[in-house]
């Protein structure tokens, strides 16, 4: 039960922190104590709702991360409906794992949580954990300490799920032996490389051939319709750079928003849970509560009574200790009781969905206000971001109004707002060079009827969070058929290269026939053919290009006293005849075998983990609500 109370938050771990702590965190949903408003439900898992707030939070964070990753290519690479589906699937998997972990009675102790956080390099100074650094890092990333710690607790819980699921995965000795034999194999290799370039000297391409190639593929020689645009680029980041601050201004902001830079009140408590379930009704539970209350009143130790009576598997053995927590982190009735008590006081029975609690308040840690000088940099950063955001939305509203009211030019809007009109290079419906004109939204809007034909200013479009542009047509270049004389040289070069590559491949095939009939490799030498003796190579050899190493190990194992050959074409257009004259196995030492065994076992473990998760999801009753496709 303590697991249900203490692990009340499974919110989304901030992306920046996630990447810096314990490998790459899987992102899991907020559990029943921290999911917030359930007015909108996007899915149900075994009757447990997944709230719209959860979905929107993860959807927005995923979207921001992908926008940062792909930049102006975001709209081309990421499909919104696919992103929404992936986000919902992630939340469903999270809920399934959470339910499974709860069913197994799995917990994460305070010691485990502290060890995980203290070991994270991002929170360390001079190799040691620093409370100050910890608070500053979370503050910079907009994270609440208590919420973050609960998210970490849930991550560790789900790591336990992973560990249990994968614990039975291993590679057998025979499998490792087979893998070691393959890995330890070496091959004696030599090869002929037929360079396609010399054949170009003998290739003759006539004007008629060029003309035929041109007329046979006219659509390949069309320069598409192109436009250039004028645009005004408005971004919060650029606005922030221009905001000047003074100590007086920052101090005032600090005083007005002191809660952002301070630490909230925390309380330490113990509890005894008398559960209510199928075997113990409320009446029986209250009799036990009265019995415990009498013992407390008689002076018996609360912690010892918790060990005897409490049905919370997570805290009973530790005397009911719940640790230290902030207001809002427990279920409402429990939370309200704790934060109205005096130190040393034992509460009246507090009823929650889990039963009745007797709570003892152990300590109160008051609100802490950090000195202005110690957080000045953070104050300045927060002020600039907040002020820049305010100005951004104010300017965006003005920009849209001015662009609409004076729709035949962007200059009036630029003059009124103190901004400048920029002009792009020409680009087609496939986009162009540069961040702006390769953006899918920009391309779509630039070729819209209002902009292209109506020659009107556009409405604003968001390129990234808090960055928008308004645009209009500058110039339009109609599509045109490129004349033969403009593309003839390129066509001729292409025909020459194709003929050269074919000539090299034809020669390779004729030499392969001779080689497989047993002719001496030296007799195969001729102009344009290069013979190379490599010697023995392994799969990790650096003596050849990776592509050639791969091909060498595809060659059929040669029979005794007879080499095997294989012909293949390189990306350069050259053709290679590779010769394998011997195969041998190199013994793999025990340390390498152990490394292979670990790698092989990890592959099995990951496959088993994925299979177990899929099985849990498949066995769960999952109901998806259509609202997830549109909720914002």
KADAVEN-V30667 format. One line per field, one symbol per residue. burial: b if it has 9 or more other ideal C-beta (glycine too) atoms within 8 Angstrom, else e. Layout:
burial->???
This chain:
burial->bbbbbbbbbbbbbbeebbeebeeebebbbbbebbbeeeebbbbbbeebebbbbbbbbbbebbbbbbbeebbbbbeeebeeeebbebbbebbbbbbbbbbbbbeeebbbeeebbeebbeebebbbeeeebbeebbbbbbbebebebbbbbbbbbbbbbbebbbeebbeebebeeebbeebbbebbbbbbbbbbbbbbeebbeebebeeebbbebbeeebeebbeebbbbbbbbbbbbbbbbeebeeeeebbbebbeebbeebbebbbbbbbbbbbbbeeebeeeebbebbeebbebbeeeeebbbbbbebbbbbbbbeebbebeebbeebbbebbbebbbebeeeeebebbebebbbbbbbbeebbeeeebebeebbebbbbbbbbebbbebbeebbebbbebbbebeeebebbbeebeeebeebebbbeebbeeebbbbbbbbebbbbeebbeeebbbebbebbebbbbbbbbbeeeeeeeeeeeebbeebbebbbbebbbebbbebbbebbebbeeeeebeebeeebbebeebebbbeeeeebeeebbebbbebeebeeeeebbbbeebeebbbbbbbbeebeeeebeeebbeebbeebbeebbbbbbeebbeebbeebebeebebbeebe
